[in-house]
Amino acid sequence: MSKSIGKTLGAFLNATQIAQDLGVSRSGIFNLIRSGKFPKGIRVGNSMRWEYEDVRAWIDSQKGMKA
């Protein structure tokens, strides 16, 4: 498990942290959101944040799709 995604419950992650952990670009994260393939985050001021639990659940669901 990577550094950012290994955070404790209740933690919020930003797009840069998620992109680094998944090995994709920030724009790749937003492309996944636009296509409905990644959880929508919440707006905090001018930034977007994602709850750790939502990102973890998405990652787990992607592992199940590899077959």
C-alpha positions in Angstrom: 0.0 0.0 0.0 1.3 3.4 -0.9 2.1 6.3 1.5 -1.0 8.5 1.0 -3.6 5.8 0.4 -2.4 4.1 3.6 -3.8 7.0 5.7 -6.1 6.4 8.6 -9.9 6.4 8.5 -11.5 9.9 8.1 -8.5 11.2 6.1 -8.9 13.2 3.0 -6.7 12.9 -0.1 -6.1 15.4 -2.8 -5.8 14.7 -6.5 -2.0 14.9 -6.5 -1.7 12.3 -3.7 -4.1 10.0 -5.5 -2.4 10.4 -8.9 1.0 9.7 -7.4 -0.2 6.6 -5.6 -2.0 5.2 -8.6 0.8 6.1 -11.1 -1.4 8.3 -13.2 -1.6 12.1 -13.9 -3.8 14.5 -12.1 -5.7 15.0 -15.3 -6.1 11.2 -15.5 -7.9 11.3 -12.2 -10.3 14.0 -13.4 -10.8 12.1 -16.7 -11.9 9.1 -14.7 -14.3 11.3 -12.7 -15.8 12.8 -15.8 -16.4 9.4 -17.3 -18.0 8.2 -14.1 -15.3 5.6 -13.3 -13.9 7.3 -10.1 -15.8 8.6 -7.1 -16.7 12.3 -7.1 -14.8 14.2 -4.4 -15.9 17.1 -2.3 -15.0 20.7 -2.8 -13.0 22.3 0.1 -12.5 25.9 -0.8 -11.0 25.9 -4.3 -9.7 22.3 -4.0 -11.2 18.9 -4.4 -10.7 16.2 -1.7 -11.6 12.5 -1.6 -12.3 10.5 1.5 -9.8 7.8 2.1 -12.6 5.2 2.5 -14.1 6.1 -1.0 -10.7 5.8 -2.7 -9.8 2.6 -0.9 -13.2 1.1 -1.9 -12.6 2.1 -5.5 -9.2 0.5 -5.6 -10.6 -2.7 -4.1 -13.3 -2.7 -6.7 -10.7 -2.3 -9.5 -8.8 -5.3 -8.2 -11.9 -7.4 -8.5 -12.2 -6.4 -12.2 -8.8 -7.9 -13.1 -9.6 -11.4 -14.3 
